[in-house]
Amino acid sequence: MLKSHRSEEENFYLNCRAAYLSVFKSSLSNITSKEQLCHVLQQAGRNPSQTLLNKYWTPRTKRLNFDDFCEILQKEKPTEHDELLRVFKKLDNNGDGYISLSELRKVLTTMGEKMNNEEVNEIFSLIKTNKDAQFDYTELCRTLESTAEQCKTAALEKLEADAKLRRQNFGNQSDRSPKSSAAPPAASQQESLQKQEPDAGLPRRDSRSSSRPSSARSRRSSTCTAIAMAASNTRSAKLMEPKFLQESHHSHLKGCFFLEEDGTIVSLQYCLHIPQTTTVYLTIQPLNLSQNQDKSSPWMSVDTALLGVTAGEGKEDSNVVCVTELRDKEKFVWKGELSEGTYYLLPFSTGCRLVPSRKSEATGTELVFRNQDSGELELTKEFRSALSDIFEVIDLDGNGLLSLEEYNLFEERTSGEKCDEDAWAVCRENFDTKKNMLTRQGFMELNLMEANDREGDTRDLWITLEAMGFNRALEMVGACPFIIDVYCENVKPILQAVNLETGAKMLSTALQRSIVSRGEGRPVKGHDGVTVYTCRGDSRISSVIANKTNQKVVVQVNNEQSKNCASSRRMSVFAVEVPARAKIVCQHVMPINEKQEWIYSCVESIIS
């Protein structure tokens, strides 16, 4: 029996680690199929049904990581013995403690979380029946519990026995709520942090899990960066706009950041053509969709940025020419000179403040209803409001109409398909249009037609809503609309939205180059071939790990000593695998509460 004096939370994460490493070689590995998810859940002592697996592995799911796995285990508790016994007793008509296999098969395949025959047969393989083809369900309950417990125990014993596995890094979920974050330290503490030597080990906390490597133990091969940041007053600051702005040529387009299931953030990219060398004033800011003047949209605090790169043939040919670093309240700004040519504008957000709230996930808002007088389906007020917000987001040029190009960008996002000219002609014939473009009312009519085509079944409508960042309470929590403005002194800029296949790689490369060129580089002590570049801005700190060696390295990153900070990794301790001869963005960090001082204290250690 494995004995432990760990807390309940530590034991939970230890069980998670044990289960994960019984299936995968590293916590950095991702779950890439429903079968793998089933296997690793079984190792954690669960008996997942197809319904449960489908809940977490949807058609849009590409991968899940270790922290996703932990979250699933927190939500899906093991079935209690008494609860399981009560279910069986309901099937025991004469109360003798026995049930027939045929009756159990009928219940399992037709009621509740319906199982398929393969799942039922797997359960039946554990059952011993008497001559009447009946079984003792109390004994079956014990068998099921014993099997689950054996899986957990075997995984734990393997983890405890293998010291190498115990040294693997696992994400430690940090509470990102301002209420639970540590208060900023006093000024004297900030000064001592600033004076701290780069290779000084951080003090070890008593609450540190013994199964996670501490920065103190790995100080011989680590680097420490500590930066104290003052409380921000940029929310009320006002930058001086250039004199030419009122008379300049102006182009603007809207867009949106979307938070994907795997934590990545995606958006459109933009192509900017400058006809001749000129002074350019470039801005990006969140787009407020709230109709209430006294209340802004919840995403207005999300950080935004634009990276301008030359439009080379490949990502290696693209040079970073501008980054919106200056800040004017919610707006991020760049001013400078651009030569004649074509550039890609790559929107970026750290994601530190773009985290969906799950409070209302269980609430299902009605999308349609049937009019009692006419008997016709109609859109609910709440759904019409959500559709109106979607229309505002996809109406990129803000002219109140959807062109085929704008509508297709929406279709690519929600269904992965495009509308051809023939289908668009049908839309123009059946829905309200103007100048051969879809009006807001026409967009409403199109969605109502979809509900009618499915006789009120709203499942496809929910797929669209969720793809656009809405939760089941019709709150846009997984997205941040934004607007880009380009002002040129002498010429009219041409701005166009594009969806580049290489957009994500271009953005990653541009971020790496920007951080490395503007940041301070420090080699990890004892590993001259691995360098951490840290770039400090007014409102965020970013880092890149560069591996110049001929073999991959795994770097543990420990933010536990940071104060009032939120990391784009959403963890206080995590690991980054850097391939040979490569660079990778490590993390972006921002203050949780901008009105308070914040301290960035990060230790990077080589763990393999």
C-alpha positions as CSV (number, residue, x, y, z in Angstrom):
1,M,0.0,0.0,0.0
2,L,1.3,3.4,-0.9
3,K,1.4,5.7,2.1
4,S,1.5,9.5,1.9
5,H,1.1,12.5,4.0
6,R,0.3,14.7,1.1
7,S,-2.8,17.0,0.9
8,E,-5.9,15.9,-0.9
9,E,-5.0,18.2,-3.8
10,E,-1.4,16.8,-4.0
11,N,-2.8,13.3,-4.0
12,F,-5.2,14.1,-6.8
13,Y,-2.4,15.5,-9.0
14,L,-0.2,12.5,-8.1
15,N,-2.9,10.2,-9.3
16,C,-3.3,12.2,-12.5
17,R,0.5,12.0,-13.1
18,A,0.6,8.3,-12.5
19,A,-2.3,7.6,-14.9
20,Y,-0.8,9.9,-17.6
21,L,2.7,8.4,-17.4
22,S,1.3,4.9,-17.5
23,V,0.2,5.7,-21.1
24,F,2.6,8.4,-22.3
25,K,6.3,8.8,-21.9
26,S,6.1,12.4,-20.9
27,S,3.6,14.9,-19.6
28,L,4.4,17.0,-22.6
29,S,2.8,14.4,-24.8
30,N,-0.7,15.1,-26.0
31,I,-3.8,12.9,-26.1
32,T,-4.4,12.6,-29.9
33,S,-7.4,10.3,-30.1
34,K,-10.6,9.2,-28.4
35,E,-9.0,5.8,-27.8
36,Q,-6.1,7.3,-26.0
37,L,-8.4,9.4,-23.8
38,C,-10.4,6.3,-22.9
39,H,-7.2,4.4,-22.0
40,V,-5.7,7.1,-19.8
41,L,-9.1,7.6,-18.0
42,Q,-9.2,3.9,-17.3
43,Q,-5.7,4.2,-15.8
44,A,-7.1,6.8,-13.5
45,G,-9.8,4.5,-12.2
46,R,-12.6,5.7,-14.4
47,N,-15.0,3.6,-16.5
48,P,-15.8,6.1,-19.3
49,S,-18.8,5.5,-21.5
50,Q,-19.0,6.6,-25.1
51,T,-21.2,9.5,-24.1
52,L,-18.6,10.7,-21.6
53,L,-15.8,10.3,-24.2
54,N,-17.9,12.2,-26.8
55,K,-18.4,15.0,-24.3
56,Y,-14.7,15.7,-24.2
57,W,-13.6,14.5,-27.6
58,T,-15.8,16.4,-30.1
59,P,-15.4,16.4,-33.9
60,R,-13.4,19.6,-33.5
61,T,-11.0,18.2,-30.9
62,K,-7.5,17.6,-32.3
63,R,-5.6,17.1,-29.0
64,L,-5.8,17.4,-25.2
65,N,-2.9,18.0,-22.9
66,F,-2.2,16.9,-19.3
67,D,-4.0,19.9,-17.8
68,D,-7.1,19.1,-19.9
69,F,-6.9,15.6,-18.5
70,C,-6.7,16.8,-14.9
71,E,-9.7,19.0,-15.5
72,I,-11.7,16.1,-16.8
73,L,-10.9,14.0,-13.8
74,Q,-12.0,16.9,-11.5
75,K,-15.3,17.1,-13.2
76,E,-16.0,13.3,-13.7
77,K,-15.8,11.8,-10.3
78,P,-15.7,7.9,-9.9
79,T,-19.1,6.3,-9.4
80,E,-19.6,5.7,-5.6
81,H,-20.3,2.1,-4.4
82,D,-23.7,2.9,-2.9
83,E,-24.8,4.8,-5.9
84,L,-24.0,1.9,-8.2
85,L,-25.7,-0.5,-5.8
86,R,-28.9,1.6,-5.8
87,V,-29.0,1.5,-9.6
88,F,-28.8,-2.3,-9.6
89,K,-31.4,-2.7,-6.8
90,K,-34.0,-0.9,-9.0
91,L,-33.6,-3.7,-11.5
92,D,-33.9,-6.4,-8.8
93,N,-37.7,-7.0,-8.9
94,N,-37.8,-9.8,-6.3
95,G,-35.1,-8.4,-4.1
96,D,-33.0,-11.6,-4.1
97,G,-29.7,-9.8,-5.1
98,Y,-29.7,-11.2,-8.7
99,I,-30.4,-9.7,-12.1
100,S,-30.6,-11.4,-15.5
101,L,-28.0,-10.6,-18.2
102,S,-30.8,-9.9,-20.7
103,E,-32.4,-7.3,-18.5
104,L,-29.1,-5.6,-17.8
105,R,-28.3,-5.5,-21.5
106,K,-31.7,-3.9,-22.3
107,V,-31.1,-1.2,-19.6
108,L,-27.5,-0.4,-20.6
109,T,-28.4,0.0,-24.3
110,T,-31.6,1.9,-24.1
111,M,-31.6,4.1,-21.0
112,G,-29.4,7.0,-19.7
113,E,-25.9,7.1,-21.1
114,K,-26.6,4.4,-23.7
115,M,-23.8,1.9,-24.2
116,N,-23.0,0.1,-27.4
117,N,-22.8,-3.7,-27.6
118,E,-19.1,-3.7,-27.5
119,E,-19.1,-1.8,-24.1
120,V,-21.8,-4.1,-22.8
121,N,-19.9,-7.2,-23.8
122,E,-16.8,-5.8,-22.0
123,I,-18.7,-5.5,-18.8
124,F,-20.3,-9.0,-19.2
125,S,-16.8,-10.5,-19.5
126,L,-16.4,-9.6,-15.8
127,I,-19.7,-11.2,-14.7
128,K,-20.1,-14.7,-13.4
129,T,-23.6,-16.1,-13.9
130,N,-25.5,-18.9,-12.2
131,K,-27.5,-21.6,-14.1
132,D,-30.4,-19.2,-14.7
133,A,-28.1,-16.7,-16.5
134,Q,-28.4,-14.4,-13.5
135,F,-25.6,-12.7,-11.6
136,D,-24.9,-11.3,-8.1
137,Y,-24.8,-7.6,-8.7
138,T,-23.2,-6.9,-5.3
139,E,-20.2,-9.0,-6.4
140,L,-20.1,-7.2,-9.8
141,C,-19.9,-3.8,-8.0
142,R,-17.0,-5.1,-6.0
143,T,-15.3,-6.4,-9.2
144,L,-15.8,-3.1,-11.0
145,E,-14.4,-1.1,-8.1
146,S,-11.5,-3.5,-7.6
147,T,-10.6,-3.3,-11.3
148,A,-10.5,0.5,-11.2
149,E,-8.5,0.5,-8.0
150,Q,-6.0,-1.9,-9.4
151,C,-5.4,0.3,-12.4
152,K,-4.8,3.3,-10.1
153,T,-2.6,1.4,-7.8
154,A,-0.5,-0.1,-10.6
155,A,0.0,3.3,-12.1
156,L,1.0,4.8,-8.7
157,E,3.4,2.0,-8.0
158,K,5.1,2.5,-11.3
159,L,5.4,6.2,-10.7
160,E,6.8,5.7,-7.2
161,A,9.3,3.1,-8.4
162,D,10.6,5.0,-11.3
163,A,12.6,8.0,-10.2
164,K,13.0,9.3,-13.8
165,L,9.2,9.4,-14.2
166,R,8.9,11.3,-10.9
167,R,11.2,13.9,-12.3
168,Q,8.9,14.6,-15.3
169,N,7.3,18.0,-15.1
170,F,3.6,18.5,-14.7
171,G,1.5,21.6,-15.0
172,N,0.5,23.1,-11.8
173,Q,-2.7,25.0,-12.3
174,S,-2.4,28.5,-10.9
175,D,-5.4,30.5,-9.7
176,R,-5.6,33.4,-12.1
177,S,-8.4,35.2,-10.1
178,P,-7.3,38.6,-8.8
179,K,-9.0,37.7,-5.5
180,S,-6.9,34.7,-4.9
181,S,-3.6,36.1,-6.2
182,A,-0.9,37.1,-3.8
183,A,-0.8,40.7,-2.9
184,P,2.2,42.7,-4.3
185,P,5.1,42.8,-1.8
186,A,6.3,45.9,-0.1
187,A,8.8,48.2,-1.9
188,S,11.8,46.8,0.1
189,Q,10.9,43.3,-1.2
190,Q,10.9,44.6,-4.7
191,E,14.3,46.2,-4.3
192,S,15.7,43.0,-3.0
193,L,14.3,41.1,-6.0
194,Q,15.9,43.5,-8.4
195,K,19.3,43.2,-6.7
196,Q,19.1,39.4,-6.6
197,E,21.8,37.6,-8.5
198,P,20.7,35.9,-11.8
199,D,21.6,32.4,-10.6
200,A,20.3,32.7,-7.1
201,G,17.9,30.0,-6.2
202,L,14.4,31.0,-5.1
203,P,13.4,30.0,-1.5
204,R,11.6,26.7,-1.4
205,R,8.1,26.6,-0.2
206,D,7.0,24.0,2.3
207,S,3.9,23.3,0.3
208,R,5.8,22.2,-2.8
209,S,4.9,18.7,-4.0
210,S,7.8,16.3,-3.5
211,S,7.1,14.8,-6.9
212,R,7.9,18.0,-8.7
213,P,11.5,19.2,-9.1
214,S,12.2,22.4,-7.2
215,S,14.2,25.3,-8.5
216,A,16.4,25.0,-5.5
217,R,17.4,21.5,-6.4
218,S,18.2,22.5,-10.0
219,R,19.8,25.8,-9.4
220,R,23.2,24.6,-10.7
221,S,21.7,24.4,-14.2
222,S,19.1,27.2,-14.1
223,T,18.7,30.9,-14.8
224,C,16.5,33.3,-12.8
225,T,15.0,36.5,-14.0
226,A,13.3,38.9,-11.6
227,I,11.6,42.2,-12.7
228,A,9.6,44.5,-10.6
229,M,6.9,46.4,-12.5
230,A,5.1,49.5,-11.2
231,A,1.3,49.9,-11.2
232,S,0.1,50.9,-14.6
233,N,-1.5,54.3,-15.3
234,T,-1.8,53.7,-19.0
235,R,-5.5,53.1,-18.7
236,S,-6.0,56.8,-18.2
237,A,-3.1,57.9,-20.4
238,K,-3.5,59.7,-23.7
239,L,-0.9,59.5,-26.4
240,M,-0.2,62.6,-28.5
241,E,-1.6,61.8,-32.0
242,P,0.4,62.9,-35.0
243,K,-0.6,66.2,-36.5
244,F,-1.2,64.7,-39.9
245,L,-3.9,62.3,-38.6
246,Q,-6.8,64.5,-39.3
247,E,-5.8,65.0,-42.9
248,S,-4.4,61.5,-43.5
249,H,-5.6,58.7,-45.7
250,H,-7.3,56.1,-43.6
251,S,-8.3,52.4,-43.9
252,H,-9.7,50.1,-41.3
253,L,-10.9,46.5,-40.9
254,K,-12.3,44.5,-38.0
255,G,-11.3,41.0,-36.9
256,C,-11.6,38.7,-33.9
257,F,-9.3,36.5,-31.7
258,F,-10.7,33.1,-31.0
259,L,-9.6,30.8,-28.2
260,E,-9.5,27.3,-29.4
261,E,-10.1,24.1,-27.4
262,D,-6.3,23.4,-27.1
263,G,-5.6,26.9,-25.8
264,T,-4.2,28.4,-29.0
265,I,-5.5,31.7,-30.2
266,V,-6.3,32.2,-33.9
267,S,-7.4,35.2,-36.0
268,L,-7.4,36.4,-39.6
269,Q,-4.3,38.1,-41.0
270,Y,-4.2,41.3,-43.1
271,C,-2.4,42.3,-46.2
272,L,-1.3,46.0,-46.3
273,H,-0.2,47.6,-49.5
274,I,1.7,51.0,-49.3
275,P,1.9,52.6,-52.8
276,Q,4.9,54.8,-51.8
277,T,7.2,55.5,-48.9
278,T,5.2,57.4,-46.2
279,T,4.7,57.9,-42.5
280,V,2.2,55.4,-41.1
281,Y,0.2,55.5,-37.9
282,L,-1.0,51.9,-37.0
283,T,-3.4,51.0,-34.2
284,I,-5.3,47.9,-32.9
285,Q,-7.8,47.8,-30.1
286,P,-10.6,45.6,-28.8
287,L,-14.0,46.3,-30.4
288,N,-16.8,47.3,-27.9
289,L,-20.1,45.7,-29.0
290,S,-22.0,46.6,-25.9
291,Q,-25.2,48.6,-26.5
292,N,-25.1,49.9,-22.9
293,Q,-23.0,53.1,-22.7
294,D,-22.3,52.5,-19.0
295,K,-21.0,48.9,-19.5
296,S,-18.3,47.8,-21.9
297,S,-17.9,44.4,-23.5
298,P,-16.1,42.0,-21.1
299,W,-13.1,41.5,-23.5
300,M,-12.1,45.2,-23.5
301,S,-9.2,44.4,-21.1
302,V,-7.8,41.8,-23.5
303,D,-4.3,42.8,-24.7
304,T,-3.9,43.2,-28.5
305,A,-0.9,43.8,-30.8
306,L,0.0,43.9,-34.4
307,L,3.2,42.7,-35.9
308,G,4.0,44.0,-39.3
309,V,6.3,41.8,-41.5
310,T,7.5,42.0,-45.1
311,A,5.5,39.8,-47.4
312,G,8.3,37.4,-48.5
313,E,7.7,34.1,-50.2
314,G,8.1,32.1,-47.0
315,K,8.2,32.7,-43.3
316,E,12.0,32.7,-43.3
317,D,11.9,35.6,-45.8
318,S,9.6,37.8,-43.6
319,N,11.3,40.5,-41.5
320,V,9.6,42.3,-38.7
321,V,9.2,45.9,-39.6
322,C,6.8,47.2,-36.8
323,V,5.2,46.2,-33.5
324,T,2.5,48.1,-31.8
325,E,4.2,48.7,-28.4
326,L,2.9,52.2,-27.4
327,R,-0.3,52.1,-25.5
328,D,-3.2,54.5,-25.3
329,K,-5.8,53.0,-22.9
330,E,-7.1,49.9,-24.8
331,K,-5.4,50.9,-28.0
332,F,-1.9,49.7,-29.0
333,V,0.0,52.0,-31.4
334,W,3.0,52.1,-33.8
335,K,4.2,55.2,-35.7
336,G,7.0,55.2,-38.2
337,E,7.9,55.1,-41.9
338,L,7.2,52.3,-44.2
339,S,8.7,51.9,-47.7
340,E,6.6,51.2,-50.8
341,G,5.6,47.6,-50.8
342,T,3.3,44.9,-49.4
343,Y,3.2,43.8,-45.8
344,Y,1.4,41.3,-43.7
345,L,-0.2,42.5,-40.4
346,L,-0.4,39.7,-37.9
347,P,-2.8,40.3,-35.0
348,F,-1.6,38.9,-31.6
349,S,-2.9,38.5,-28.1
350,T,-1.1,36.8,-25.2
351,G,-4.3,35.1,-24.2
352,C,-3.6,36.0,-20.5
353,R,-7.1,37.6,-20.2
354,L,-8.9,35.6,-22.9
355,V,-10.0,32.6,-20.8
356,P,-13.6,31.3,-21.1
357,S,-15.7,31.3,-18.0
358,R,-17.4,28.0,-17.4
359,K,-19.9,29.3,-14.8
360,S,-22.8,29.2,-17.3
361,E,-21.9,26.1,-19.3
362,A,-24.7,24.1,-17.8
363,T,-27.3,26.7,-18.7
364,G,-28.9,26.2,-22.2
365,T,-30.4,29.4,-23.6
366,E,-33.3,28.8,-26.0
367,L,-32.5,29.8,-29.6
368,V,-35.9,29.4,-31.2
369,F,-39.5,29.2,-30.2
370,R,-42.8,28.5,-32.0
371,N,-45.2,31.4,-32.3
372,Q,-48.5,30.3,-30.6
373,D,-50.6,32.3,-33.1
374,S,-49.0,31.4,-36.4
375,G,-47.3,28.2,-35.4
376,E,-44.1,29.4,-37.1
377,L,-40.6,29.1,-35.7
378,E,-39.0,32.4,-34.6
379,L,-35.6,33.4,-33.2
380,T,-35.5,34.3,-29.5
381,K,-34.5,37.8,-28.4
382,E,-31.3,36.4,-26.9
383,F,-30.3,34.5,-30.1
384,R,-31.0,37.6,-32.3
385,S,-28.8,39.6,-30.0
386,A,-26.0,37.0,-30.4
387,L,-26.4,36.9,-34.1
388,S,-26.3,40.7,-34.2
389,D,-22.9,40.6,-32.4
390,I,-21.7,38.0,-34.9
391,F,-22.8,40.2,-37.8
392,E,-20.8,43.1,-36.3
393,V,-17.7,40.9,-36.0
394,I,-17.8,39.4,-39.6
395,D,-18.8,42.7,-41.2
396,L,-15.1,43.5,-41.5
397,D,-15.3,46.8,-43.3
398,G,-18.2,48.0,-41.1
399,N,-20.5,49.0,-43.9
400,G,-23.5,47.2,-42.5
401,L,-23.5,44.6,-45.3
402,L,-21.9,41.2,-45.7
403,S,-20.1,40.6,-49.0
404,L,-19.4,37.1,-50.3
405,E,-15.8,37.4,-49.2
406,E,-16.8,38.4,-45.6
407,Y,-19.4,35.7,-45.4
408,N,-16.9,33.0,-46.6
409,L,-14.5,34.0,-43.9
410,F,-17.3,33.3,-41.4
411,E,-18.2,30.0,-43.1
412,E,-14.5,28.9,-43.0
413,R,-14.5,29.6,-39.3
414,T,-17.8,27.8,-38.4
415,S,-18.0,25.0,-40.9
416,G,-14.7,24.8,-42.8
417,E,-16.4,25.3,-46.1
418,K,-17.1,28.1,-48.5
419,C,-20.2,29.4,-50.3
420,D,-19.8,29.5,-54.1
421,E,-21.4,32.0,-56.5
422,D,-24.4,29.8,-57.2
423,A,-25.2,29.3,-53.5
424,W,-24.7,33.1,-52.9
425,A,-27.2,33.8,-55.7
426,V,-29.7,31.7,-53.8
427,C,-29.1,33.7,-50.7
428,R,-29.7,36.9,-52.5
429,E,-33.0,35.6,-53.9
430,N,-34.3,34.4,-50.5
431,F,-33.0,36.8,-48.0
432,D,-32.8,40.5,-47.5
433,T,-29.9,42.0,-49.5
434,K,-28.6,45.4,-50.6
435,K,-26.1,46.0,-53.4
436,N,-25.9,42.2,-53.8
437,M,-24.8,41.9,-50.2
438,L,-26.5,40.4,-47.1
439,T,-28.1,42.8,-44.7
440,R,-28.3,42.2,-40.9
441,Q,-31.9,41.2,-41.4
442,G,-30.9,38.8,-44.2
443,F,-28.4,37.2,-41.9
444,M,-31.2,36.6,-39.3
445,E,-33.4,35.1,-42.0
446,L,-30.6,32.8,-43.1
447,N,-30.3,31.4,-39.5
448,L,-34.0,31.1,-39.1
449,M,-34.2,29.1,-42.4
450,E,-31.5,26.7,-41.0
451,A,-33.6,26.2,-37.9
452,N,-36.7,25.5,-40.0
453,D,-34.8,23.1,-42.3
454,R,-34.1,21.0,-39.2
455,E,-37.6,21.4,-37.7
456,G,-36.4,23.3,-34.7
457,D,-33.3,21.2,-34.0
458,T,-30.7,23.8,-33.0
459,R,-27.6,21.6,-32.7
460,D,-26.0,23.0,-35.9
461,L,-26.8,26.5,-34.7
462,W,-24.9,25.8,-31.4
463,I,-21.9,24.6,-33.4
464,T,-21.9,27.9,-35.2
465,L,-22.2,29.8,-31.9
466,E,-19.5,27.9,-30.1
467,A,-17.2,28.4,-33.1
468,M,-17.7,32.1,-32.7
469,G,-16.8,32.0,-29.0
470,F,-20.2,31.8,-27.3
471,N,-21.0,29.6,-24.4
472,R,-24.4,28.0,-23.6
473,A,-25.6,31.2,-21.9
474,L,-25.0,33.1,-25.2
475,E,-22.0,35.0,-23.7
476,M,-19.1,35.6,-26.0
477,V,-16.4,34.5,-23.6
478,G,-14.0,32.7,-26.0
479,A,-13.4,35.5,-28.4
480,C,-12.2,39.1,-28.6
481,P,-13.3,41.3,-31.5
482,F,-10.9,44.0,-32.5
483,I,-10.4,46.8,-35.0
484,I,-7.3,47.8,-37.0
485,D,-6.8,51.4,-38.2
486,V,-4.1,52.4,-40.7
487,Y,-3.4,56.1,-41.3
488,C,-0.9,57.2,-44.0
489,E,0.4,60.8,-44.4
490,N,0.5,61.0,-48.2
491,V,-1.1,58.0,-49.8
492,K,-4.2,55.8,-49.5
493,P,-3.3,52.4,-47.8
494,I,-4.9,49.3,-49.1
495,L,-5.9,46.9,-46.3
496,Q,-7.3,43.4,-47.0
497,A,-8.3,40.5,-44.7
498,V,-6.7,37.2,-45.6
499,N,-6.6,33.7,-44.1
500,L,-3.0,32.5,-44.6
501,E,-2.3,28.8,-44.2
502,T,1.2,29.8,-42.9
503,G,-0.3,32.6,-40.7
504,A,0.4,30.8,-37.4
505,K,4.0,30.0,-38.3
506,M,4.6,33.5,-39.5
507,L,3.3,35.0,-36.3
508,S,5.4,32.6,-34.2
509,T,8.5,33.4,-36.2
510,A,7.8,37.2,-36.0
511,L,7.2,37.0,-32.2
512,Q,10.5,35.1,-31.7
513,R,12.4,37.6,-33.8
514,S,10.8,40.6,-32.0
515,I,11.5,39.2,-28.5
516,V,15.1,38.2,-29.3
517,S,16.0,41.5,-31.0
518,R,14.5,43.6,-28.2
519,G,15.1,41.4,-25.2
520,E,18.0,40.5,-22.9
521,G,19.6,37.1,-23.4
522,R,20.9,34.9,-20.6
523,P,22.4,31.5,-21.0
524,V,21.0,28.8,-18.7
525,K,23.8,28.2,-16.2
526,G,25.8,25.0,-17.1
527,H,24.2,25.0,-20.6
528,D,25.8,27.6,-22.8
529,G,23.9,26.3,-25.8
530,V,20.5,27.2,-24.3
531,T,19.6,30.9,-23.9
532,V,16.5,32.6,-22.4
533,Y,15.6,36.0,-24.0
534,T,13.4,38.2,-21.8
535,C,11.7,41.2,-23.3
536,R,10.1,43.8,-21.0
537,G,7.3,46.0,-22.3
538,D,5.0,48.5,-20.7
539,S,2.2,46.0,-20.1
540,R,3.7,42.6,-20.6
541,I,6.9,40.5,-20.3
542,S,7.7,37.9,-23.0
543,S,10.4,35.3,-23.2
544,V,11.9,33.0,-25.8
545,I,14.1,29.9,-25.3
546,A,16.8,29.4,-28.0
547,N,18.4,26.0,-28.2
548,K,21.6,26.1,-30.2
549,T,22.6,22.5,-29.4
550,N,22.1,19.5,-31.7
551,Q,19.7,17.7,-29.4
552,K,16.3,18.7,-28.0
553,V,16.1,20.0,-24.5
554,V,13.2,20.2,-22.0
555,V,13.2,23.3,-19.9
556,Q,11.2,23.6,-16.7
557,V,9.7,27.1,-16.1
558,N,8.8,28.1,-12.6
559,N,6.8,31.2,-11.9
560,E,5.8,30.4,-8.3
561,Q,7.6,33.4,-6.9
562,S,5.8,35.9,-9.2
563,K,3.3,38.2,-7.7
564,N,0.1,39.6,-9.2
565,C,0.9,37.9,-12.5
566,A,-1.0,35.9,-15.2
567,S,0.9,33.7,-17.6
568,S,-0.2,32.8,-21.2
569,R,0.5,29.2,-20.2
570,R,-2.1,29.4,-17.4
571,M,0.2,27.5,-15.1
572,S,2.8,28.5,-12.5
573,V,5.0,25.6,-13.3
574,F,5.3,24.0,-16.7
575,A,7.8,22.5,-19.2
576,V,8.8,23.6,-22.6
577,E,10.3,21.1,-25.1
578,V,12.7,22.9,-27.5
579,P,13.8,21.0,-30.6
580,A,17.5,21.0,-31.6
581,R,18.7,24.3,-33.3
582,A,15.4,25.9,-32.7
583,K,13.7,28.8,-30.8
584,I,10.3,28.7,-29.1
585,V,8.2,31.3,-27.4
586,C,8.2,30.4,-23.7
587,Q,5.5,32.6,-22.2
588,H,3.9,36.0,-22.0
589,V,3.1,37.4,-18.6
590,M,0.8,40.3,-17.6
591,P,-0.4,41.8,-14.4
592,I,-3.7,40.4,-13.1
593,N,-4.5,43.8,-11.5
594,E,-2.9,46.6,-13.5
595,K,-3.6,49.1,-10.6
596,Q,-1.2,47.2,-8.4
597,E,2.5,46.6,-8.7
598,W,3.5,43.2,-10.1
599,I,6.7,41.1,-9.9
600,Y,7.9,38.7,-12.6
601,S,10.1,36.1,-11.1
602,C,10.9,33.2,-13.3
603,V,13.4,30.3,-13.0
604,E,14.3,28.2,-16.0
605,S,15.9,24.9,-15.5
606,I,17.1,22.1,-17.8
607,I,15.4,18.9,-16.8
608,S,16.4,16.7,-19.8
